[in-house]
Amino acid sequence: MSLLISGSIGIDNIKTPTASEDGLLGGSAAYAALAAGLFVKPVHLVGIVGADFPKAHLDMLTGKGIELGSVERSAGESFTWSGEYHADMNTRDTLKVGINVLEHWQPKLSAEAAGVKFAMLGNMSPDNQLQTLEQCKAVEFVAADTMDLWINIANDRLHDVMKKLDLLVINDGEAKQFTGTSNLIEAGRRLQQKGPKYVVVKRGEHGSFLFGNGPEEFFACSAYPLSSVFDPTGAGDSFLGGMIGWLASQSKSKPTFEELKVAVAHGSVVASFTCEAFSTQRLERVDGADVKKRLEELKAYTAFAA
Amino acid sequence: MSLLISGSIGIDNIKTPTASEDGLLGGSAAYAALAAGLFVKPVHLVGIVGADFPKAHLDMLTGKGIELGSVERSAGESFTWSGEYHADMNTRDTLKVGINVLEHWQPKLSAEAAGVKFAMLGNMSPDNQLQTLEQCKAVEFVAADTMDLWINIANDRLHDVMKKLDLLVINDGEAKQFTGTSNLIEAGRRLQQKGPKYVVVKRGEHGSFLFGNGPEEFFACSAYPLSSVFDPTGAGDSFLGGMIGWLASQSKSKPTFEELKVAVAHGSVVASFTCEAFSTQRLERVDGADVKKRLEELKAYTAFAA
């Protein structure tokens, strides 16, 4: 079924304890679109890039079945992020952010993008999330991510977004911040009260929690175990991209809770690939057999016979 | 099958953001013995208490099928710990520790305790762990816990303990500290290289990882979800007590990896009860049906159909 993914597309410069690389493809929508493209095509990407944006990145996306008809080409400079990971790989410093072309961007959807049934509003300003959604004429399932910045500076608009969501995906620290509780189970339930029918709280190396209807609809998904993490940038975006891509591939616009669980497991597996190289470099080489193998391993790693 | 649990038995004074209580039953072996007693009887408790130790605590343990023949009664003051939890319930300050009778204790096992097949060496000094083990004449499965204090001040002796273990259970922060890596998968494998055939890394609210033989023997167990945690003291001790109690109940001294997985799930469920009241107060009211219900819920919360 048809899918759009809206969000940032940028140029990342990343340093880890063992390596560094500049000029990498980055941005919430870029990661998510590649992840979703593993399961469904086409993926309509909605975003903006500047005149300095490497043509090679755009060509790679096109080659992976990502439709760029709703990606605006601006004369300005591209969104860019520079960051450095600490030795534990769980914390990082942002060295530099250039909002650039994102500052005055207003998403403009192609006719095809405006007609999708599934929409993912990747991490970007709540205004841009709402502007994307307003142009969707036939959407039946809407998922979104967000971050601490928007909880702090655009809380009211973020609450407007929440009311329109079928699924919110958010990381654990931000879930606690947004709801004012340190208990993640309670945080998930409080987030549902803000609007989304389903909530996923991402817990990094520990996996994720999925909250559905009432206490019985709960799913604790472990992360796919990695004995080394090369670069976790974009893992969360790939997770949601993998989830919504798999859901869109099932040809049902109102997934059941059981389908949401399987989508979460797919998201976990896809995120694990992202952590194994800079940027989308590992994700670009993944195929359906790779995903299936890790999914079966994840199932074996988490099942018990009692 | 027969089981002993050696470790500290103490008096706790605990303050949480919502309540406080003094004179509580505490200590690694006390929690673990009650947890194990849910699955197997008798449990031979090995420890020491002072003249000030409340008779009511000892009577309660006896009433639960815990054998106190290897619990030394000393004229000194009992081991005691006073602590205060922070608002997030994941961190705490130790306000006061009285080592007291534990300082010069040398465990002395009754003939019955010395004949057990299963031994749990709860968190205590590596010397006390080794002294307990030396008296076991017929032991076939040995599990132990430890803490940062012993990693810091008794590292060599702790390595001696490691060489004698079938199973080490340790929390995530201490696993990282002991192995010098921030990756928990890598930390688990490095701990196995120190001796234990099996390693469990406890991850608090996130659950635990079980490591067996090679990359295929891996189990990620989620914690039983609690929307509020009243007092997490003793959760880790109850976890290991629940594990070893269930293993001992299976009448096989060399459990398979699949049985270890089920034991971890039982440990998770038992630990969840401990978090719901001060001390062992909730654990004392749990029965087999309560455990079975949560075990089935945990299974449903973690299974997916893909």
Interface residues (C-beta under 8 A of the other chain):
Chain A: A87 D88 M89 N90 S182 N183 L184 I185 E186 R189 R203 E205 H206 G207 F209 E216 F218 F219 A220 C221 S222 A223 P225 L226 S227 S228 V229 E258 K261 V262 V264 A265 H266 L295 K299 A300 Y301 T302 A303 F304 A305 A306
Chain B: A87 D88 M89 N90 S182 N183 L184 I185 E186 R189 R203 E205 H206 G207 F209 E216 F218 F219 A220 C221 S222 A223 P225 L226 S227 S228 V229 E258 K261 V262 V264 A265 H266 L295 K299 A300 Y301 T302 A303 F304 A305 A306
